[in-house]
């Protein structure tokens, strides 16, 4: 299982959140946005400097924009490799 930060994964490939390496306040922000460990998400844009756009496939949410700093704290694995 190869963990990668969300901001470095390719676009339009389902990813599963494995770990959130963040403090209490950042974890609260993720929970408020509806992002949890175990959720399947997909990154919608290539973003080197702009916010990372994602969609939570588990909850069927609309687009969520996350800053680069927060995106680095979300560790994901390719959801298709878990099948």
C-alpha positions in Angstrom: 0.0 0.0 0.0 1.7 3.2 -1.2 0.5 6.3 0.6 0.6 9.6 -1.2 -0.5 13.1 -0.2 -3.6 14.2 -2.0 -2.0 17.1 -3.7 0.4 14.7 -5.6 -2.0 12.1 -6.9 -3.3 12.1 -10.5 -6.6 13.5 -11.4 -9.9 11.6 -12.1 -8.7 8.4 -10.4 -10.6 7.3 -7.3 -8.6 7.5 -4.1 -9.3 6.3 -0.6 -8.4 8.4 2.5 -6.2 6.3 4.7 -4.8 8.8 7.2 -5.2 12.5 8.0 -1.9 13.8 9.4 -3.2 17.0 11.0 -3.8 18.7 14.3 -7.1 19.0 16.1 -8.2 22.2 14.3 -7.4 20.9 10.8 -9.3 17.6 11.6 -12.3 19.7 12.6 -12.2 21.4 9.2 -12.1 18.1 7.4 -15.0 16.8 9.4 -17.0 19.9 8.7 -16.4 19.5 5.0 -17.5 15.8 5.3 -14.1 14.2 4.7 -13.4 11.1 6.9 -10.8 8.3 6.9 -12.1 5.6 4.7 -14.0 7.9 2.3 -13.5 7.5 -1.5 -12.6 10.8 -3.2 -11.6 11.9 -6.6 -9.3 14.8 -7.4 -10.8 17.0 -10.1 -8.0 19.3 -11.2 -4.2 19.5 -11.6 -3.1 22.0 -9.1 0.4 23.1 -8.5 -0.5 26.4 -6.9 -4.3 26.7 -6.9 -6.6 24.9 -4.4 -7.2 21.2 -4.9 -10.8 20.5 -6.1 -12.2 17.1 -4.9 -15.5 15.3 -4.8 -16.3 12.8 -2.1 -17.7 9.7 -3.8 -18.8 8.1 -0.5 -21.2 10.9 0.3 -21.9 12.1 -3.2 -21.0 15.7 -2.3 -20.5 18.5 -4.6 -17.1 20.0 -5.3 -14.9 20.9 -2.4 -11.9 23.2 -2.6 -9.0 22.5 -0.3 -5.8 24.6 0.0 -2.5 23.0 -0.8 -1.4 22.9 2.9 -4.5 20.9 3.9 -4.3 18.7 0.8 -0.7 17.7 1.9 -2.1 16.4 5.2 -4.5 13.9 3.6 -2.8 10.6 2.8 -4.6 8.5 0.2 -4.1 5.2 -1.7 -5.5 4.3 -5.1 -9.0 2.9 -4.4 -8.8 0.6 -7.4 -5.7 -1.1 -6.0 -7.7 -2.1 -2.9 -10.2 -4.3 -4.8 
